[in-house]
Amino acid sequence: MPKQQSGLGFRGMAWMFRARDLLKPRGPVLAEAGLKTGDRVLDFGCGPGGYVRPTAKIIGPEGEYVALDVNRLAVQMVEDLAFKHHLKNVRTVRSGLKTGLPDASVDVVFLYDVFHGLSKPEAVLVELARILKPGGILSFSDHHLEDDAIRTAITGGGLFRFVSRGKHVFTFAPEKAA
């Protein structure tokens, strides 16, 4: 489970992410995730919602973007974005672990810059492997960790296999699909 930040700390982080997204739009990251129209996406640890609008646009009204975060402010920010921009394919889940999603129901999971802060990373990986469809992917990035540590952490439990390393993200696939 991710650790919850204070309101002031979270608002500061949200401001920094908005600045980042203006300087470095999220499009190149999403391109590496291989999103398609109609995909169901889980953004685990969505934070203030930097991926909401571009993802919702790519997956279209046939797709679904599920934003999950332990922080109530994160969930509220995503809900506000969805309302403000009329994004009908966005929904939120407030949780630090359980997604509430059915087995094998998600095409792509984003695990961006949150893994280093998880108190139970193995439990999170079990949940993500459970919800990913055969052929689904885990799109991963965490600038707090070295590349070798990332590969070992994600593949070490036997739930995921390494697929590729792009400029922005690692791609892993659930082992059950192998």
C-alpha positions in Angstrom: 0.0 0.0 0.0 1.3 3.5 -0.8 1.8 5.9 2.1 -0.7 8.7 2.2 0.8 12.3 2.0 -0.5 15.2 4.0 -2.8 17.7 2.3 -0.1 20.3 2.0 2.5 17.8 0.8 0.1 16.4 -1.8 -0.9 19.8 -3.1 2.8 20.7 -3.5 3.4 17.5 -5.4 0.3 18.1 -7.6 1.6 21.6 -8.5 5.0 20.1 -9.5 3.4 17.4 -11.6 1.3 20.0 -13.4 4.5 22.0 -14.2 6.1 18.7 -15.4 3.2 17.9 -17.6 3.4 21.3 -19.3 7.1 21.0 -19.9 7.0 17.3 -20.8 3.6 16.2 -22.0 2.6 12.6 -21.1 2.1 11.6 -24.7 5.5 9.9 -25.2 5.0 7.8 -22.1 1.6 6.8 -23.2 2.8 5.9 -26.6 5.2 3.3 -25.0 2.3 1.9 -23.1 0.7 0.9 -26.4 -2.8 2.1 -25.5 -5.7 1.3 -28.0 -9.2 2.5 -28.4 -11.4 0.5 -26.1 -8.7 -0.5 -23.6 -9.5 -0.7 -19.9 -6.6 1.0 -18.0 -5.9 1.0 -14.3 -3.6 3.9 -13.1 -2.4 2.5 -9.7 -1.3 5.5 -7.6 -2.8 8.0 -10.0 -1.8 11.0 -7.9 -3.3 14.3 -9.1 -4.3 12.8 -12.5 -1.6 13.8 -15.0 -2.5 10.8 -17.2 -6.3 11.2 -17.0 -7.0 13.4 -20.0 -4.6 12.0 -22.5 -5.4 8.4 -21.6 -9.2 9.0 -21.7 -8.8 10.5 -25.2 -6.7 7.6 -26.5 -9.0 4.9 -25.2 -12.1 6.7 -26.2 -15.7 6.3 -24.9 -15.4 2.5 -25.5 -12.6 2.3 -23.0 -12.4 2.8 -19.3 -9.8 4.6 -17.2 -9.8 3.6 -13.5 -7.8 6.0 -11.3 -6.8 4.4 -8.0 -5.1 6.2 -5.1 -5.0 6.0 -1.3 -5.1 9.7 -1.0 -8.6 11.3 -0.9 -7.2 14.5 -2.5 -5.9 12.5 -5.4 -9.2 10.9 -6.0 -11.0 14.2 -5.7 -8.7 15.9 -8.2 -9.3 13.1 -10.7 -13.0 13.3 -10.2 -12.9 17.1 -10.7 -10.8 16.7 -13.9 -13.3 14.1 -15.2 -16.2 16.4 -14.4 -14.6 19.6 -15.8 -13.6 17.9 -19.1 -16.7 15.7 -19.5 -14.8 12.5 -19.3 -17.4 9.8 -19.0 -14.9 6.9 -19.3 -13.1 7.8 -16.0 -13.9 6.4 -12.6 -12.0 6.5 -9.3 -11.2 4.0 -6.6 -9.8 5.1 -3.2 -7.6 2.3 -2.0 -4.1 1.4 -1.2 -4.2 -2.2 -2.5 -7.5 -3.8 -3.6 -8.8 -2.5 -6.9 -12.3 -4.0 -6.8 -11.8 -5.1 -10.4 -12.7 -8.6 -11.7 -10.0 -11.1 -12.6 -8.4 -10.7 -16.0 -10.3 -7.5 -16.8 -7.6 -4.9 -17.5 -5.6 -4.3 -20.6 -3.0 -2.0 -19.2 -1.8 -1.1 -15.7 0.2 2.1 -15.1 2.5 1.8 -12.1 4.3 5.2 -12.5 6.5 6.6 -9.8 4.8 4.8 -6.9 6.5 1.5 -6.4 9.3 2.9 -4.3 6.7 4.1 -1.7 4.7 0.9 -1.4 4.6 -0.7 2.0 3.5 -4.0 0.5 4.9 -4.2 -3.0 4.5 -8.0 -3.3 0.7 -7.7 -2.4 0.3 -5.0 -5.0 2.0 -7.1 -7.7 -0.3 -10.0 -6.8 -3.4 -7.8 -7.3 -2.1 -6.4 -10.5 -1.3 -9.8 -12.0 -4.8 -11.0 -10.9 -6.6 -8.2 -12.8 -4.5 -8.1 -16.0 -6.0 -9.9 -19.0 -3.9 -12.5 -20.8 -1.9 -10.3 -23.2 -2.2 -7.3 -20.9 0.7 -5.3 -19.8 2.2 -3.6 -16.7 3.7 -0.2 -17.8 6.2 0.7 -15.2 8.3 3.7 -14.3 10.0 4.8 -11.1 12.8 7.3 -11.2 13.7 6.4 -7.6 15.0 3.0 -8.6 17.8 1.7 -10.8 16.9 -0.4 -13.9 18.3 -3.6 -12.4 16.4 -3.1 -9.2 13.2 -2.5 -11.2 13.5 -5.7 -13.2 14.4 -7.8 -10.2 11.5 -6.3 -8.1 8.9 -6.9 -10.8 10.0 -10.3 -12.1 11.5 -11.8 -8.9 8.2 -13.1 -7.5 7.4 -15.0 -10.7 4.2 -13.1 -11.4 5.6 -11.0 -14.3 8.1 -11.4 -17.1 10.2 -8.6 -18.6 9.0 -7.6 -22.1 10.9 -4.4 -23.0 12.6 -1.2 -21.9 11.7 2.0 -23.7 12.9 5.5 -23.3 10.2 6.2 -20.6 8.8 3.0 -19.3 9.5 -0.7 -18.7 6.9 -3.1 -20.0 6.1 -6.4 -18.2 3.5 -9.0 -18.9 1.8 -11.4 -16.5 3.4 -14.8 -16.5 0.0 -16.5 -16.7 -0.2 -15.3 -20.3 3.1 -16.8 -21.3 
